[in-house]
Amino acid sequence: MRKLYFLLFTFFAFNLSYGQVIITEIADPNNAANTGRFVEIHNVSSSDVDMTGWELKRWTNGNAEPTASSAIDLSSLANFQSGETAVIGKSGFEEVYGFPPSIVSSSASVDSNGDDQIAVFDSEGNVIDIFGVPGEDGTGTCHEFEDGRVERKATVTSSNSIWNEAEWNVWADSTVNDCTTHVNSPQTAPDDYDPGSWIGASSEISISIITPVNNTILSPGTQSTEISWSTLNPPSGAGVNILVNGAETANVTSPFVLQLQDGTSYDVTVNIDDNGNVVASDNVSFSVGILTQVADITALRADISTNGIGNYYEITGESYVNQTDSYKNRKWIQDSNSSSISGMLIYDEDGIIETTYSIGDAVTGLQGYTAEVYGTLRFIPFSDSGIIVSSGNTIAPRLVSISNLNADPDTYESTLIRIAGSVEFSDADGTTTFSNGSNYEITDGSTDTEGVANSTSVRTEFYGVFNSTIIPSDLQIVVGVAGQYNGAAQVYPRTLSDIEADGCYFKEGFTHNFDVVEEGLVVDAACWSTIDLGDVANTATGQGYWGLFGVVGDINWGIYYTSEAHSDYLISPRFSIVDGSTDGLSFFGYQQNDGYPEPIDVLVFDENLNNFLGTLSEDLIMPAANTDNYIFDLSAYEGEDVRIAFYTDTTNQWAVFIDDFQVTSFSSLGTNTPDQSITFEYFPNPVEDELTLKAQANIDSIEVLNILGQSLISLSPSVMEAKVDMSSLQTGAYFVRLSVQGKIDTFRVLKN
């Protein structure tokens, strides 16, 4: 029996030492996932442990069994001494933390993204110590530590083959309720980690505040919060005192409930008091926010410019939902008013908003605080306060050029946009497909001041929408939510239909006679557009703007006089000019009355209306009641993608009409070409500060107008070369009206 007892004792002692190797820290930094992840273990027993054949393994995706390929051999730790700590880290560990780990490994067990389970196995395959619950995906549980940290509490003195969440302090990027110690506080390497130094391995007396996190701003309306802490090695008989803004309460226990008021800051200190002597201390500061009401997102962004990020707001006006996404419960919203539109991303990773929002919903009363991540403004909700006041609203995308989007992504961020003109995907080759979460360069044919092609990125932000779809090779129209990554503009198409072939781009000849009507719409007019910069259009009388007139079978574009000056453009679809194929233009036109002529200019612009290319005819006066055919040679613009603009700027004249617009070979049209206009040039475009204009005669007047037709700058230089100071104007598009010897030309410039 003695021998039996001796064997039983030996077996017990042997397994006891095995059972004292524990996991003490796991890292998933939010800033260094590829290099800063690690697992720390510690021998809490009084004996050394032979680690030969021991392994570290990981469970993933809720699997019931650990992944075989995840195993990390711990044999190199050899005789793991009592009180010794070992760190298993990735190859870049030393670059982050300043010293090499005990074991370097790229295996999955040291590379957890925060929702896995990790365990230490002995040489017989027994689980000695474990973090998490096998068979349970960690997302949303007390053992989720995504972008955070796991730390074994200092009070733990033995291993546990069944996870006990009360033994762990957990930090993550999300809030999980009903956990002993689980804090929503993403962790940053190296400052938030202490590899190689477990708190339980020290005899030092300490006290650490767990909640609230230092410098936290609590939501307005928070009436109370719990001050919680943990202690290590407190002297026998010692107590804890708490000071709140200097007022002390003695002999308190964790958690201590503190009553709060909006707009108040709190400085909290907890002390371990040993017979009147403070032997350990810790301190945090936090505050309760004040809810600022703003009418819309534009006003919210203006307040941020003054008061900075991190404050709490209620948006009292209507915000339109332009996109929703299940990842982190994201929602993109923008102002409902058309005069000033700003957007914002609602980032609801904690699932605060339970109301289901759909694209086109108008929502009021949204409450949250602001944050900025990678240059993008986020609105973090703290209540489900939004009220859907209407649904199915139409959200028209904002038209923006690539150059303007790149120059000022903040202005367009999180709003629905359409890239002006059509674009090409640089990666398109007929076979390459889109991948989720990737960037794809697009260009619109324009260049910057140094001749470099303007480009931006289409990002496949919304998973499952574009995956394995072939990148289109033809010219495309791109619509999407505008975004940015650290200042670099991006566009996030929401569905496949947000990227579609440009049906209004003509590579071959075409004719538009405007006579066919389908479902109440003139078919040929679909690709035409107008810009009204002069008098206010009267849609009731049809005066003051380019519009469609006539009856089915005899419809044409026209513009009627008003008592105020026109400044109006009728703009054709985009087309390519190819020698011998599309190098000729013809149209029919006539006046309403010879006594009140309505002269027009026939102008050539680039495809995106960024640059004025030339004048085909200036002050063209067509006969009344006798439709004439006008023919123009476009060969000077060979190789260009252009648009034709008909421009009028008269006062109190009568009316003019355009019909049967045709692009074909010039040789097939004949030779009826009106006189060309005088020559002038301007540069640079885009302009930073000063625009230079040169003409062949003295320039009588120069006027700079905004896109609403409002005059901003007016000059009468009477010289052949003039300069216009545009440094005070905001970034955007402007029209410059030039008068030389009684003839007027208008062109468009971009201000950077």
N, C-alpha and C positions, 0 to 999 in steps of 0.2 A: 504493500500500500504506500510505503514511503516513496518508492520509485514512481508509482503512478501519480502521487501528489506532486512530485518533483517535475514530472513531464507536463502535467496540466499547468503548473505554474510557469514553466518555461514557455509553453505554447501561448499562454495568456500574455506574458510580458513581450514576447515576440510580436504578437498582433497589436499590442498596445502601442508599440513604437511605430508600427506601420500606420496606425490610425491617427498619428499626430502630425502628419504632413498636410498642411491646409493651404487653400488658395486665399491670398490676402489682398490682391489687387488685380483688376482687369481694366485695360484702357482701350477706349475707342474715341480718340480726340476728334473734335469737329474740324480741326485744321490740318491734321497730319495723319490721315488714315493709312497712307501707303508706307509710312516710316515709323509712326509713333505708337502703334498698337503693341501691347505686350500683356503677358500674364506673369504675376508674381506669386511665388509659393514660399512657405516658411515652415520650419520644423519647430513646433511648439513643445515637443516632448523633451524630457531630460536626457534622452539617449540619441546617439547617432543612428541614421537609417541608411542601409545599403540600397541605393537607388537603381541597381542593375535590373534591367527589364521593365522598369516603371515607364508609364506613358502619360501624356496629356492628350485628351481627345475632345471632340466637339460634336454636338448634335445640331442639325440645321433644319429650318423649315418645318418644325413640328414633328420631325421623324422620331420614331420610337427607339431607334438604334443609332449609335454614334457613327459618323462617317469614317470609314476605314482609312481613307487617304488623309484624314486630318491628324492622324497620330503623330506625336512628337516624342522621340526617344529621350528619356531623362537619365539614361545610364551614365552619361558623362559627368553627372553630379557626384557619382561614386559614393563615398561615405559622407552623406549629408549630415552635417554636424548639428547638434542641439543648438537651437537659437539662430541657426544660419538661414539667410534669405537668398533666394535665387530668382533671377529674372529671365524669362524666355521672351526674346524680342525679335523684331524683323531686322533686315540687313541695314536699314537706315537708322536704327535705334540710337547709335552713338552720336550721329549728327544732331539728333533732337535733344537728347538728355545729357550728352557730354561724357559718357562712359560706355564701355561695351557691355552687353548683356551676358549673363552666364551661358546662355545657349542662343545661337542665332538660327532662326528657322523661318521659312516662308510658308510652312504648312498652315492649314486652315485653322488649327486650334489657337493660333496666336493672332488670327486675322478676323476676329468676329466683328460684324457690323452692328452689334448691340441687341440682337433678338435671338441669340443662340444660347445653348447650354454647354458648359465646360466642366470637365471632371479630371481628377487625378486617379490613375489606375495603378495598382501594384503589379508585380511580376506575374501574379496568377490571374490577372484580368479582373480583380475585384475593384469596385468603386470605393475609393478611400475618402474622397471629399468632392463635393459637387456644388456648382452654382447653377441654379435654374431647375426647371422641371422637364425631364425628357418626355417627348411626345407632345409638348405644348409650345407652339410658336410664341416667342417672347413679346411680340408686339402688343402693347396695351396692358401688359402684366407688370407685377411688381419686380420681375427680373428683366425688364427692358432697360438697356443702358445705351441706346443709340446716341452717338455723338457725346458720350458721357464717360462715367467712371464707376467702377465697383470697388468698394473697400470693405474688408472684413472688420467688424467692430473689435475694438481693443479688448473687450470682455470675453471674447471667444478663446477657449483654452483647449479645445479638442476638435478633431475633424467630424464631419457629418456626411454620411453617404446618402442622406435624404435632405433635400434643400429646406432650410428654415429661414424664411425671409427676414425674421426678426434679428438674424445675426449679421445683417448686411446694411451698409449705407450705399445708396444708389443715386447717382446723378444721371439725368438724361435730358433730351431735348423735347420732352413731352410731360404732361401731367397725368399721373395714374393715382386714382383715389384708393382709400382703404389699405394703404401700405404702411408699414411701421416707419420706414425712413426712405422715402423716394422723392427726390427734389427735381423740379423742372429747372435745370441750370446746365446748359451745354458746357463742356469742359475743353480747355485749350491747353495744348502741350507747348512747352514743358511745365508751365507755371502751376497748373492745377493737378499735377501728379507728383508722386514721390517714390519712384521705383527703387527697390533695394532698401526701403526703410518703412517697415510696417509699424503703425502706431501702437499695436499691442506688444511689440518687442521691447519697448522702453519702460523703464521704471520711473520716468519723469511724471510729475503731477501735472495734469493739464485739464482744461475744460474747453470745449469747442461748440460754438453755436451752429446748429444745423439749419434751423429756419427761424426767420426769413433769411434769404440770401442777401449779402451786403449790397447796398445801393439799389435795392429793389424799389420800384414804384408800384404800390398796390392800386387796384382799380378804385375809382371814385365810388363811394357808397359802401366800401368795406368797413363794417362796424367793429370788427375785432380780428385779431390774429394770434396764433400761438407762437410763443418764443420757446423753442425746444433746443436742447443741448445734450451733449454726452460728456462724461468725465472719465479720466484715466488716473488710477492710483490715488484717489482722494484719501487723505489721512483719516484714520478712525475718529469718528465724532465730528468731522468737519461738515459744514453746511454750505449752501449756495445762497448768495444774496444777489439781487438784481437791481440795477439802477436804470431808470427810464427818464431821460432828459434831466438827470441829476437827482431825481427822487428815488430813494432806496426802499426796497422791501426785503426783509431778511427771511432766511430759512424757507426758500421757495423750492418747489419741485418742478421738473420738466414734464409736460409743457406748462408754461405760464401764459395765461390768457390776458391779452392787453387790449383794452378798449381804444378805439381809434376815431379820428375825425378827418374829414376831407381837407386837403390842403395843408396838412400838418406833417412836419418832419420829426423823426424819432431817432434818438441816439441811445442804444441799449448796451449795457455792460453787465456781464455775469461774472461773479467772483466766487472762487472756493475760499471760504472763510474758516480758518483753523484757529479757534480761540482768539478772534480779533485780528488775526494776521491773514492778509490776502496772499495765498500761496500759488494761485493760478487765476488767469483772467482772459476773457475774450470779449470782443466788441463788434457790433454791426450798426449800420445806419440805414434807415429806409424812410419812406414817406408814403402818404396817401395822395393820389392825384386829384386834380380838379378837372371837372368835365367842362370843356370849352365848346360852345355851340357855334357851328359854322353853317352857312347856307348851302355850300356845295364844296366839291373837291378843289376847285380853283381857290376858294377862300382858305381851305385847309392848307394847301400848299403855300399860300402866301403867309400864313401864320408860322409855318415851319421855317420859312426864310427869315422870320424875325426871331422866333423863340426856340428853334432847333427841334431835333428829333426826340421822341420819347414821351410826348404829352398825350393827353386823353381828349377825345373829341366825340361830339354827336353831330352827324350831318342831318340837318333838319329838312333840307330840300330833297328833291327826287334825284336818285342816281340810277342810271340804266345798267343792267347786267349785260355785258357783251360776250362773256364766256364763263363757263364753269368747268371744274376738273376735280376728279375724285382724289387726286394726290394732295394730301394735306388740306383737303376740303377747300381748294383754292377757288376764288371767284374774282373776275376782273370787272370793275365798274367804271363808269365815266359819267360826267355831268350830262343832264338831259337837255340843258339849254344849248342853242346852236351858236350863240354869240361868243361864248368863251368856254371851251371844253378842256377839262383836265381828267386824267384817269388815275386809278390806283388799284393795287392788288390786295385783295382780302386774303390773308394767310391764316387759316383756321386749323392748325394742326391738332389742337385739343378738342375739336368738334363742338365748339361753343354754339355755333349757329345750327340749330336743328331744322329750321324752316328750309324747305326745298326751293331754291332759286332756279329760274330758267332764263335763257337768253331772251331779252326783250322785256323782262320785268322791270318796273319802276319801283324803287324801294326808298322809303324814308326812315329816319330815326336810327340809322346805323351808329353803333357805339363801339369804340375801340381806341387803341393807342398806336402810335406810329413807330416803325423801325426801318432801318435801311440796311439791306443786305446786297452785296455785290452791286451797289449803286442804284438798286431798285427800291422804291418806296413801298413798304408793306403796312397794311392796316390790320392789327391784331385784335379781333373782337374779344370783349370780355362779357358780353351779354347777347342774348338772342332777341335784340330789341327792334330789328328791322321789320317794317310793315310793307307788304307788297300792295301798292295802291292801284296798279294797273299792270296788265300783261300784254304780250304780243306787240309791244312798241317796235317800230322800225328804227334801226340804228344805221344811219348812213355813214359809211366809212369816210374818214377825212382823207382828202387827196394830198399826198405829200411826195415830193421828189426824193430820190435817194440822197442827194447832196444836202437837202434841208434836214432830212431825218438824221443823217450823220452829224450835222453841225449842232443839232439841238435835240438829242433824244429825250431829255426831260420833258419837253413840251408835249411830246406825243405819247410818252410812256403809258402803257395800260389802256390806251384808247384804241378803238377800231380804226384802222387806216387802210388805204389802198395806195400802192406805189404808183405814182403818176406815170402814164405811158405803159409800155410793155417791157418786160425784162427777159433776160436769158440766164439760164442756170449754167455756171461754168463747168460743173461736173457732168453735164448731160452728154451722153454718148450713145444713147439708144438702148443700153443694157444695164448700166449702173442703177441701183435702186436706192431709195431713201432708207435710212436706218433711224430708229427711235433715238431721241435725245442728241441729235447731231446738227451741225451747222452747214449750210450750203450757200456758197457765194452766188449773188445775183448782180447783174449789171444792166443799166438802162441805156447804154450807148453814149452817155454824157461823160465829160472829163472835167477835172479840176483845172485850176489856173496853170498848173505845170504839165497839163496834157495827160495826166494819169486817169485811167477809167474810174469813175465813181462806182462803188460797189457797197453792198451791205449783206447781211446774213439772214437767210430764212432758216429758222430753227424748228425742227420737228419736236416741239415741246410736249405735245399731247400724245402719250403712248398709245400705240395700236392703230393710230389714224393713217400713218403713211408707210408703216413698215412693209418692205418688199415691193412697194410701188415704184415703177420705173420713173426716173427723173425725166420730165418732159424736155424734148429737144427744141420744140418750136417756141416762138415768142409767147410769153404768158402774161396774164393779168394776175397780180398777187394781192390778196386781201388778207389781213390778219391783225392780231393784237400786237401793238408795238411794245417792245421791251428793250432792255439793255443789260449788258454784263460788264460791270466796271467801266462804264462810259462808252462801250462799243454797242452801237444800235443793232437791234435784231427785230425780226418780224415772225410772229407765231401764227401761221395759218391754223384755223380751227378744224376744218374738215377738208376733204379732198376737193370739194367744190370751191374752196377759197383760192385754189390755183387752177386756172383754166386758160385754154388757148385764147389768144387775142383775136376775136372774130372781127375786130374793126381795124385790122392791119392788113393792107392789100399789097402783096408782092407782085401781082399781075394787074393788067388793066381792068378798069371797072367803069360802069355807068350808073349814075343815080338820077332817075327822073322824078322820084318822089310821088308817083301816081298810085302805087299799090298800097292798100290799107287792109290790115289784118287785125281783128279784135280791137278796132278803133284806133290803131296806131299806124303811122306811116312807116312802112318797112325800111325804106332807104334812109330815113332820117335818124335811125337808131344810133348810128355812129357819128353823127354830127353834134356839135356843141356850140353854145353861145356864151359870150361874156359881155355883160352890160355895165359899162363904166360911166355912162352919161346920165341922161334924164331918168327919172323913176318910171319904170315900165307900167303901162296901164293895161292889165290883162282883160279888162272888161271891154275896152274899145279896140284892143290890138295895136295901140300906139306905143312907140318908144322902145321897141325891142325887136330883134330878129325872131320871126315866127313863121309858121306854115299857113298859107292862105290858099283858097280855092276849094274846089270840089273834087271828089274822087275821079281820077282820070285826068285831072288838070290842076295839080297841086304844085306850088313852088314856094321857095323861101322868099320872104319879103320883110321890109321895115317901113313903117309909116312915120311921118313927121310928128313932132310935138312942138310946143312953144319953147322948150328947153333943148339945149344941144345934145345930139347923140354923141356917144363915144363907145360904139358897139362893134363887136366882132362876131362874125359867123365863121366857124372853124370846121374844116373838112376832116374826114378820117385820116389816119396816118397811112402813107404809102411809100414804096421804094421807087426811086427813079433809076431806071435801067435804060441804057442807050439802045434806041431802036425798038423799045418795047413799051416803056412807060415814061417817055421823055417829052410827051405832049399833053397839053391841057386845053380843054374847050368847055364853054358853057354858054347858054343863052341868057340874055338879060334885057330888061326894058324899064323905062321910067313910067310913072303914072301921068306926068304932065311936063311937057317941054318948058313951060313957063316957070316951073319951080323945080329945077334940076336937083337931083339927089346924087351927087358924085360919090364914088366909092374908090377905095384903094384895094388893089389885089396884091397881097403880101405872101411871102414865103417864110415859115418858121420851121425850126427843127421839130422833131417828133414829140418832144416833151414841152414845147413852148418855152424852153429855157433861152433860146437864142433866136433873134431875128436874122434871117439869112439874106433877104433881099426884097425888092419891090418889082412886081411884074407890070403894074400899071398904077399911076397916081392920078387922083381926081378924074377917074373915068366917068364920062357922062354918056349914058346910053339913050337911044331915041325912045320916044313915047309910043305906046300901042303898036310897036313893030319889033317883035323879038329878033335881036341880032345875035349872030354866033361870034364869040370872041375866042381867039386861039393864041396860045402862048407856048414858046419853046422853053422847055425845062432842062435842056442838056447841060446848062451851066451848073446844075446841082446833081449831076450824075453820081451815083453811089451813095447819095444821101437818103435818109428816111425823113420825110417832110410832112407838113400840113399846110394847106392853103387857107388864108384868112381873108374874108371880105370885110373891109372896115369902112364905117361911115361916121362923120362927126358934124353933120349940118344942123342948122336951126331954122325952123319954120319953112322947110322946103315941102316936098310932097311925099313920094314913095318910090322905092326901087325894088325890083324882083329878080331872082336868080333861079334858073331851072336847067335841067339836063346837063349836069356836071359829069364830064367824061375825062378819064385819064387813059391815054393810049399812046401809040407811037406818033411822034410829031409829023413824020412824013406822010401820015394818012389823013392829016387834018386840014392842010392848006396853009395860007399865009396871012391871016388877018390878025396882026399883032399891034395893039395900041402903043403910043409913045411910052418910053420908060421914064422913070423919075430921075431926079438929080442924084448924084452920088454923095454919100457921107459914110463915115465910119465912127465907131465908138469902142472904147476899151477901158479897163478890163471888164470881163463879165464871167463869173461873179466879181463884184467890186467890194473892196474892203472899206476904203475911205473916200477916194476921189475918182470920179468918172470923167474921162476925157472924150470930147466930141470934136471931129474935124469935118468940115464941109468944103465944097468948091466955091462957095460964096459966103458972105457974112451971115451968121446965124442970127435971126431976128429974135427968137424967143425959145426958152427951154422951160418945160414944166415937168415936175416929177409928181406922179399920182400913186396912191395906194390902190389895192385891188378893189376898193369900194368906189374908186373914181374921185377921191378927195385929194385936192391939190395940197402938196406938202412943201414943195420948193418951186419958186417961179423966178426966172432970170431973163434979162434982155441984153445979151452980151455984145451984139453988133460986131463980132469978130469971126474969123473963119475957124479958129480953134478956141474952144471954151472948156473950162473945168467946172465940175459940179461937186460940191462938198456934201457927201452922203454919210459922213461919219456918225452923225447924230441919229440916223434912222435905225430902227430895229431890224434884226435879221428877217429876211422874207423876200417876196417878189414885189416889184414895182414896175410901173409903166412910165416911160420917158417920152414926152411929146415934143417934137422938134419942128420949128418953123424956119424955112429958108426961102427967101424971095417969094413969099406968099404960099409956098407949098408946105404941107404938113405931113410928117411921118411920125409913127408911134412904134416904139419897140419896148421889149420887156427885158429887165435886168434883175439879177439876184444879188441881194445884199448879204454878205457873210458877217 
